[in-house]
Structures are given as structure tokens and as C-alpha cells.
């Protein structure tokens, strides 16, 4: 018997679609869809892919749907340095370079940092006094934001930023998009010393600001940034679909000037020491 039924129902509920709506959009009878969800019928490979497309299921989970229906996976998960992804890596490099002299980074869906531009390396080395932060494991946005020895100590509005970040993690988890590892990391960072207990129980109905500024302060110098997140359009590889490109944009002329100082003078604006490159 196929195990795909509960998964189809899960994704239909996650997308807030009725059986009638999904059946109409997928051009399948509501009776057949009902049979698929209850396990009374087994879908063809083409039907699984059609329903997954209508439900906008991520590629990793489409493979799971296929396996649950007894079929082989459709989508590859290639290492980012694989020859097949060379064109995509070139595009990522171009985006990161275009963002100079302001920070930009590439992360996966577990929030592990896969790539950064030179500006990000300069800026975060500057915040860390040119020393690596202490969070264990691969470089990870959540760990570095929440760890008491990470960049958290240099963010003057950290509580506001942390709340927005947690909401973002949970929003991206809707429908199972975020993997179990990301959830484990979130649980881990919420247990770090000094993290307020109320961040565990945020009200999902609370309106969110369209832009959350981040105010970094070190040695009397302040950098005000907000960020945007971009994904690669219509990828056919699991790795590429799960990548997110986060670009930081200055909110004032002071931040623009200090970022250019870091890039052009080869010195940290606060102390005139050699370039802050990690």
C-alpha cells in the first residue's frame, strides 16, 4: 500500500486548499484525489509530480512524495562545487560581488553559511575583533546571531532582530520546508544564556514590520543595515532550490561611508589597524 496519502493531505492543508480546489487545479476528479489521500488508490508517477507542482512542494519533498509512492526520486541534490552547478556558482559569485562594498552571504535551508563576499568577511571580522566567534559547528546564521560570544553583543536592537529572525524561521518551516536540523539549531540557540524565554512563545498573529533594521555598534561606531533575501528561480536541483542569498543594504550615509572605508582604505574605521579580513 502506498504511504503517500497522509503526505498529500499534509501539503494540501499546508497550502490551505480544499480537496475540491486541488482537484480542479490538478485536473483530477475529487473522488480520485480522496482515494489517493486515504490510500484506496495509488497514484502514477506523473500524478505525483502534477500534484506536487500544483501544491508548490519543494524539490526535496517532491522526492519524498515519489519515494512514498514507490517511485525513484526525480531531482538531484548536487554538492555546490559540482561541475554541473558551475553556472549557478558563477551567478552567485556575480551577485555577491555586485553587493560590494556591503555584506552579502549565501546560506542553505539549515541556515549554514555556504559563501560570503569580501565585504561580509571584513565586516564580521571587524565586529569580532578579527577573531572567530565561538559557536560550535559549521558557520551558521542562527548560532552567530544568538550565541553570547557571537555578533549578538554588537547589535543594539538585538531583541527586536532576534524576534524577527525566529518568526522568519518558523514561517519558512510552514509545510515542512525547513528540515529537522534547522529546528534543532533553533531549539539550541533558544537555550543559549541570556536568550529571553518569551522568544519561545511568540504570537504568530502579531503583525511584522516590512523592514527590520539591524543596528551594529562596536567601539563607538554604528552601522545600520537592513537585508533582503533572494532565491534562485526555477531550479531543478535540490541544493540550488534551498539556497538563499541575503544582501545587506545601508540605511544611511554614515553606514555607506564606513563600509566604503573598510573596503577602500584597508583599515578598520575605529582603530586604523590593518584590514579586517577573516
Helices and strands as residue ranges (DSSP letters): H 4-14, H 19-26, H 30-38, H 45-54, H 59-68, G 83-85, H 86-99, E 104-107, E 113-116, H 118-127, H 141-146, G 151-154, H 158-172, G 174-176, H 180-190, G 197-201, E 214-218, E 221-230, H 238-242, E 244-250, H 253-264
